[in-house]
């Protein structure tokens, strides 16, 4: 898949085509796109997709937050990663092993 291979631009194109056809993206679609951005070290794009997801009324899941935190980790963006972690906890989304793994790998992480 695009997410596994880090083809964020291809994933974004498919996403845009899907929306143009009138298909409403769900959490799985957004998570796939955020993961593709993360694998390509495109943290800004991952956060943009997360913002769009929330604006469209689709609730982020633990997978969403973990992928976005992973994107920030790959971009060496500790403040953004920690802000996402706090946001997810505030939203009542419990972190999982992947969440903690991404945070632990972030430079100067309090978990490292």
N, C-alpha and C positions, 0 to 999 in steps of 0.2 A: 504494500500500500504506500501511498505518498508519505504518510506519517513515519513509517518504518524506514524509509529511504531518505527522509529529510527533504523531500521535494516540496518545500513550502509554497513556491510560486505556482506549481502545478495544482496543489491542493486548493490554493486560493482561487485559481481560475475555475476549477470544478465547483467550488462553493458559490462563486458569483453566477455561474451558469445555472446552478440549481435554484438560486434565489430568483433569477430572471425568469425561470420557468414557473414560478409561483409556488415552489416547494418551500415550506417553512422549516428551517433547520432546527434540530433538537440538540440536546446536550451531547449526544454521541458525535454528531457532525462537528459541533464547535470543539469538542475535545480532540478530535482527529486533527483539526486545523491547528489548534494550539500546540499539539504534540509535534506536528510537522515543522512548525516555527521553532520549537525548542531544539529539535534535532539539527536544525540549520543555523543555530545560534542567533536567531532573529527575535530577541527578547521584546523589542519595541512592538513588533508586529503581533507577537503573542498577547501582549497586554492590550493592544488595540482590538484584537478579536474578543478577548475577555470583556472589554468595555462594551462592545457591540452586542455580545451575548446577553449581558445584563440589561442593556437598553431595550432589547427585543423581548424582555420578560422571561428569558430562559434561565432558570436557577443553576448556578455553578455547582458542581459536585466535587467530591474529594479528588476525582480524576482530573477535573478542570483545574483546580487549585494546584495540585501536584505538578501537572504539566507546565502551568504558568510559572511556578516556583522554580522548576527545572530550567525553564528558558532563562529566567533571571540568573540562576546559578551559572549557566553556560556563558552568559554575558557579563559575569562578575559584578552583578548588581545586587549587593546585599541589602541595601535599604528597601528596594522594591520587593525582594523576596520576603523579608521580614514583615513588610506591610501586608503582603498577601496572606502570610501565615496568620497575622492578627485579624485580618478581615474574615478569613475562613472560620476562625474560632468564634468571632463575633456573630457570624451567620449561622452558627450551630453546626458547622460541618466538621466532623471529627477527622483529624489527620490520620494517615495510615503510614505503613513502612516506607512507601515511596516518597511521601511528603518529607518525612524525617531524613531520608537518605539524601534528597535534594538539598535540604537545609544544611546537613552536615558537611556537604561538599562545597558550600559557599564560603569564599574567603572570609576569614575573621568571624565566622558564624559562632554564636554563643553555644552551639551544639558541638562544634568541632573540638 
